[in-house]
Amino acid sequence: MSEAARVKGLSGLDELCIDTIRFLSADGVQRAKSGHPGMPVGMAPVAYTLWTRHMKYNPKNPQWANRDRFVLSAGHGSMLLYSLLHLCGFDMSLDDLKNFRQWQSKTPGHPEYEPELGIEVTTGPLGQGLGNAVGMAIAQKYLASYFNRDGFPIIDYNIYVLAGDGDLEEGVSSEASSLAGHLGLDNLIVIYDDNHITIDGDTKLAFTEDTAKRYEAYGWYVQEVGGDGNDMAAFERALANAQAERGRPAIIKIRTHIAYGSPKMQDTAAAHGAPLGVDEIRTMKKNFGWDPEKTFHVPEEVRRHMHKQAEAGTKAEAVWNKMFDEYAKKYPKLAEQFRNAAEGKLGVNIDELLPRFEVGTSVATRKALGKVLDALMPKCPLVLGGSADLTPSNNTRWKEAKDFQKGVWDGRYIRYGVREHTMGAIMNGISVSGLLRAYGGTFLVFSDYMRGAVRVAAMSGYPCVFVWTHDSIGIGEDGPTHQPVEHFAALRAIPNLLVIRPADANETAAAWRYALENAKGPVALCLTRQGLPVLDQDKYASAENLRRGAYVLADGEKPDVLLLATGSEVAVALAAYEKLAAEGIGARVISMPCWELFEMQSREYQNSVIPAKVRARVGIEAGVELGWSKWLGEKGIFIGMSTFGASAPAKVCFEKFGITTDAVIAAAKKQLGK
């Protein structure tokens, strides 16, 4: 192939680097005998140009706070990213590329969050990365407004996204792009790999809309680059325009060819999800002027040239460090906040701020959360909140909150609109900023819409706080469409997600403190619509025990029955406990706000709370039984839901579905033979 037929606007050495990226990617997929080679081969010129001529980063310190962020939303093309990381001097060896998709390698089939390797977020589920990038852009805007001062652009970076047809087809990206356009996030640049191919075949099978006009309607700055993906002069002009644009996010739609240069596989669906084949790669290499016998080959001049990125990055960070030192002298408190945030410290004494709720009152746990936020959030400037158009119902907006809007970058409350899925994805992006924490609210039943983002958060360890209110049939008249019944079980099935269902207002305060202090992964708070009695911590046990997941709330002498409950049903268990005690039957009430935390405790502690030899066990939760057998054993009885809910006042729903004190007492007596 002649140079004129390939890359335009770059040197011969640049061309050699691009071909190295193409063939490292193709060889990696071939060696693994699985993967997606087509996109890396077709997008190598764009990726190379972006990474070597426009992005700032330091391979020697991948988590430098002021680096540009790169999100490979089309995560199936992961070998493209791994090849770039290797060539640019990150901790990604040639052996790592050879171990693509192998056990415990640094190079899994889709990128997984490893910021120390230069992998900013977990991508693979299409559209998630684009949603994450919107969160990153929000984070950058807020952090710049908070920390920057005249002459000190401490936070000054862009977010670049490589997305494909699949990303733009998924609904989550539409939600994210719509909000990004509304907010005018001009630090966000999406490069759309328009290669016309998905797994089923040509995109004309199912995707024929005018994407450029769609993004114009969203309020984006849209540019199109024609040709075959090799006109880098045209691409760089478009990129410069995007970087200079103000008031709008930008998308560059570039026409490419999947598996470019492959005689048999170019522009075919087969190139999307299968190796190109040994013979096909040999033919490609020969056509590109490469030795077909060499695999994973990096010419020495390519290695020298690409490793200059590390030198440039080290110099860029050194300049920034010098500026930060001067900044710290002039603004010591801000510099201290910055450093604390980078170390994961909140910088506030939560104990001094948490409200204590009075016994004898009735408070919905969602309303208790609102009181907690009123007390804490003014002192937590690096925590951003929001809601998916349910702010008055979720109680997620504190009294002094300012909305984050276009040009109002110091706002800390995000109006996500009716966009639950992208709210989760955006929260994930905010939480990987390195300095901010994010929470967002909706109804628990709509956690179904968020599940893709929640699963990625749990898998990756993003420290988001998902606030889900209206957590049971207690929502009442809205009926079964809005009454979650299977959701506790479904969410508890997600590894590394802490699902917390507080029993009252004080447990809610304790749950919020734990959520803010926990930086190891996401926390889900399931809160009630209806009022719950504030429990007497002097008579029973302290709500601070919530951090152990489950604890003995009330205990009779030599209890014969264990009453295990979560959330609003703890009050039902306590009422049964009192009545059983009046009849001379000893019971123990166990509040179980978070099963996952309880399972982290020692076996000794677990046995002290749920002893094996107690004669009877009753589990009470306004959800389905799935999972309760672990705590109830073979003979225990579950009081809860086995169907969907119904439209009726909350009190009627609980009565009709048999989640009552009398039902608990009857279940206890049945096991005791009374």
LUMKERO-780680 format. One record per residue (C-alpha): residue in three letters; z, x, y. Coordinates in steps of 0.5 Angstrom, whole numbers, plus 500, padded with zeros to 3 digits. Example, Ala and Ser with C-alpha at 12.3 -4.5 7.8 and 13.67 -1.06 7.14 Angstrom:
<nodes>
ALA516525491;SER514527498;
</nodes>
This chain:
<nodes>
MET500500500;SER498503507;GLU504503512;ALA500499517;ALA500493511;ARG508494511;VAL513495516;LYS511495524;GLY515498530;LEU519504526;SER518511524;GLY516514517;LEU523516516;ASP525509517;GLU520506512;LEU523511507;CYS530508508;ILE527501507;ASP524503501;THR530506498;ILE534499500;ARG529495496;PHE529499490;LEU536500490;SER537493490;ALA532492485;ASP534497480;GLY542494481;VAL539488478;GLN535490473;ARG541495470;ALA545489470;LYS540484467;SER542479472;GLY542477479;HIS538476485;PRO533481487;GLY528477491;MET531477498;PRO534484498;VAL527486497;GLY524482502;MET529482507;ALA530490507;PRO527491513;VAL531486517;ALA537489514;TYR536496516;THR534495523;LEU540491524;TRP545496521;THR542502524;ARG539500531;HIS544495533;MET551494530;LYS557497531;TYR562499526;ASN565505523;PRO565506515;LYS571511516;ASN575505518;PRO572499516;GLN577494519;TRP576497526;ALA578491530;ASN572492535;ARG567492530;ASP561487529;ARG561483524;PHE556482518;VAL556476514;LEU551475508;SER551468508;ALA546468502;GLY551471498;HIS546471492;GLY543477495;SER549481494;MET545488492;LEU542488499;LEU549489502;TYR552494497;SER546498498;LEU547498505;LEU554500505;HIS553505500;LEU547508504;CYS551508511;GLY557511508;PHE562506506;ASP567507500;MET561504495;SER558510491;LEU552510487;ASP556509481;ASP558503484;LEU551500485;LYS550502478;ASN556498475;PHE553491479;ARG556485476;GLN560489471;TRP568488469;GLN572490475;SER567493479;LYS566494487;THR560490486;PRO561483483;GLY555478483;HIS556475490;PRO560479495;GLU568478495;TYR572479501;GLU574486501;PRO575488508;GLU577495507;LEU570496503;GLY566493509;ILE565486506;GLU568481511;VAL568474507;THR567472500;THR560468500;GLY556465495;PRO557458495;LEU551457500;GLY553455507;GLN560457507;GLY558464510;LEU555461516;GLY561456517;ASN566463516;ALA561466522;VAL563460527;GLY570461525;MET569469527;ALA566467533;ILE571462535;ALA576468534;GLN572473538;LYS572468544;TYR579467544;LEU582474543;ALA577476548;SER580471553;TYR587473551;PHE587480551;ASN581483555;ARG583485562;ASP578488568;GLY575494565;PHE578493558;PRO574490554;ILE578491548;ILE575485544;ASP567485545;TYR563484539;ASN558480536;ILE557476529;TYR551477525;VAL549472519;LEU544473514;ALA542466512;GLY537463507;ASP534456506;GLY539454501;ASP545455507;LEU541451511;GLU540446506;GLU547445505;GLY551440509;VAL557445511;SER552449515;SER549443519;GLU557441521;ALA558448523;SER552449527;SER553443530;LEU560445533;ALA557452534;GLY552449539;HIS557444542;LEU562450543;GLY556455546;LEU558461542;ASP553466544;ASN557471540;LEU554468534;ILE547471532;VAL544468525;ILE538471522;TYR534466518;ASP530469512;ASP525463511;ASN522465505;HIS520458502;ILE523459496;THR529456492;ILE531456485;ASP527450483;GLY520453487;ASP517452493;THR522449499;LYS516444500;LEU519440494;ALA525438498;PHE526441504;THR520440509;GLU524439516;ASP523443522;THR529447522;ALA527450529;LYS527443532;ARG533442528;TYR537448531;GLU534446538;ALA537439538;TYR544443536;GLY543447542;TRP542453540;TYR537459542;VAL531459537;GLN526464536;GLU521465531;VAL518471528;GLY512470524;GLY508475519;ASP511477513;GLY518480515;ASN515487516;ASP514486524;MET520490526;ALA518491533;ALA517483534;PHE524482530;GLU527487535;ARG525483541;ALA527477538;LEU534480537;ALA535483544;ASN533476547;ALA539473542;GLN544479544;ALA542477552;GLU543470551;ARG549466554;GLY551460553;ARG548458546;PRO548461539;ALA542464537;ILE538463531;ILE532468529;LYS527464524;ILE523470521;ARG518469516;THR519473510;HIS516474502;ILE521474497;ALA520480492;TYR515483497;GLY510488494;SER511485487;PRO504484484;LYS507478479;MET513476482;GLN512476490;ASP513468492;THR515466486;ALA522462484;ALA523467478;ALA524473483;HIS530469486;GLY535469480;ALA532474475;PRO531481474;LEU524483476;GLY523487470;VAL522494468;ASP515495468;GLU514491475;ILE519495478;ARG515501476;THR509498478;MET512497485;LYS515504486;LYS508507484;ASN505502489;PHE510504495;GLY508511493;TRP515512489;ASP516516483;PRO516510478;GLU520514473;LYS526515478;THR532509478;PHE537509483;HIS534514487;VAL536516494;PRO532521498;GLU536527501;GLU533525508;VAL535518507;ARG542520505;ARG542525511;HIS539520516;MET543514514;HIS550517514;LYS549518521;GLN552511522;ALA559514520;GLU558519525;ALA556514530;GLY562509528;THR567515528;LYS565516536;ALA565509538;GLU572508535;ALA574514538;VAL572511545;TRP575505544;ASN581508542;LYS582512548;MET580506552;PHE586502548;ASP591508550;GLU590507557;TYR590499556;ALA597500553;LYS599504559;LYS597499563;TYR599492559;PRO604495554;LYS606488552;LEU599486550;ALA598492547;GLU605491543;GLN602484541;PHE596486539;ARG599492534;ASN604487531;ALA598482530;ALA594487526;GLU600488522;GLY601481520;LYS607480525;LEU608473528;GLY612477534;VAL617471534;ASN624469531;ILE622462528;ASP629461526;GLU631460533;LEU625455535;LEU625451529;PRO628444530;ARG633441526;PHE633433524;GLU639429525;VAL641425518;GLY641417519;THR634417522;SER627416519;VAL622420520;ALA615421517;THR613428515;ARG607428519;LYS611426525;ALA616432524;LEU610437523;GLY609435531;LYS616436533;VAL616443529;LEU609444533;ASP612442540;ALA617447539;LEU614453536;MET607453538;PRO608455545;LYS611461543;CYS605463538;PRO599465542;LEU596468536;VAL596461532;LEU590456533;GLY590449531;GLY586443530;SER584437527;ALA578433524;ASP578428529;LEU585425527;THR589428532;PRO593422533;SER594421526;ASN595428524;ASN600430529;THR597437529;ARG596438537;TRP603440541;LYS604437548;GLU602444552;ALA596445548;LYS589446551;ASP583445548;PHE578450546;GLN571448549;LYS565451551;GLY567456557;VAL575455556;TRP576460551;ASP583461552;GLY584454549;ARG588454542;TYR586447540;ILE580446536;ARG576439536;TYR573439529;GLY570432530;VAL569429523;ARG567435520;GLU572436514;HIS568441510;THR566446516;MET573445519;GLY576449512;ALA570454513;ILE571455520;MET579456519;ASN577461514;GLY573465519;ILE578465524;SER584467519;VAL579474517;SER579476524;GLY585480523;LEU589478529;LEU589470528;ARG592465524;ALA589458523;TYR591451521;GLY587444521;GLY589437519;THR586431516;PHE588426511;LEU589428504;VAL584424501;PHE579428505;SER581434502;ASP575433497;TYR570434503;MET574441504;ARG575443497;GLY569448497;ALA572452503;VAL579451500;ARG577454493;VAL574460497;ALA580461501;ALA585461495;MET580466491;SER580470497;GLY587470500;TYR585467507;PRO592465510;CYS590458512;VAL594452513;PHE591446511;VAL595440514;TRP594434510;THR597427512;HIS597420509;ASP599423502;SER599417498;ILE599409497;GLY604410503;ILE598409507;GLY598402506;GLU593397508;ASP587402509;GLY587401501;PRO584405495;THR579409499;HIS584412503;GLN590413498;PRO590419495;VAL592419487;GLU589424484;HIS589429489;PHE596433488;ALA594434481;ALA587437483;LEU589441488;ARG595444484;ALA589446479;ILE587451484;PRO590458483;ASN593462489;LEU594455493;LEU601453495;VAL601446495;ILE607443499;ARG610436499;PRO616436503;ALA621431502;ASP624430509;ALA623432516;ASN628438515;GLU624440509;THR617440513;ALA620445518;ALA622449512;ALA615449510;TRP612450516;ARG616457517;TYR614459510;ALA607457511;LEU607462518;GLU610467514;ASN606467508;ALA600472509;LYS598472502;GLY594466501;PRO593459503;VAL598454504;ALA597446503;LEU602441507;CYS602434504;LEU605430509;THR607422509;ARG604417514;GLN611413513;GLY618414515;LEU622418510;PRO630418511;VAL633425513;LEU637428508;ASP644430509;GLN644437508;ASP651438508;LYS652432503;TYR646435498;ALA643442499;SER640446504;ALA632445506;GLU632452506;ASN631452499;LEU624450499;ARG622457499;ARG624457492;GLY619451490;ALA624447487;TYR632446487;VAL638442485;LEU639437491;ALA644433488;ASP648434482;GLY653430478;GLU658432473;LYS655434466;PRO648431468;ASP645427462;VAL639426466;LEU634430471;LEU630426476;LEU625430479;ALA621428485;THR616431490;GLY615428497;SER617421499;GLU619420492;VAL625424493;ALA629419497;VAL627414491;ALA630419486;LEU637420490;ALA638412491;ALA637412483;TYR642418483;GLU647414487;LYS646408483;LEU647411476;ALA653415478;ALA656408480;GLU655406473;GLY658412470;ILE651416468;GLY651423471;ALA644425474;ARG641431477;VAL636430483;ILE631436483;SER627436489;MET620440487;PRO616441494;CYS612446491;TRP611447484;GLU607454485;LEU613457488;PHE618455483;GLU613458478;MET614465481;GLN622465481;SER625468475;ARG626465468;GLU633465469;TYR633461476;GLN628456473;ASN633454467;SER638453472;VAL635448476;ILE631445470;PRO636446464;ALA633445457;LYS638441453;VAL639435458;ARG638429454;ALA633425459;ARG628427464;VAL624422469;GLY619425474;ILE617421480;GLU611422484;ALA606417488;GLY600420484;VAL597421477;GLU601424471;LEU597430470;GLY601436470;TRP608433470;SER609434462;LYS610442464;TRP617439467;LEU618433463;GLY617435456;GLU615431450;LYS620425451;GLY620425459;ILE618419463;PHE613419469;ILE614414474;GLY607414478;MET600412479;SER595411473;THR590407477;PHE587407484;GLY591404490;ALA590398493;SER590395500;ALA597392502;PRO603394506;ALA606401504;LYS612397501;VAL608392497;CYS604398494;PHE610402492;GLU613395489;LYS607393485;PHE605400482;GLY612400480;ILE615407484;THR622404485;THR629406484;ASP630400479;ALA624403475;VAL627410475;ILE634407473;ALA630404467;ALA627410465;ALA633414465;LYS637409461;LYS631408456;GLN632415454;LEU639415454;GLY639409449;LYS642404454;
</nodes>
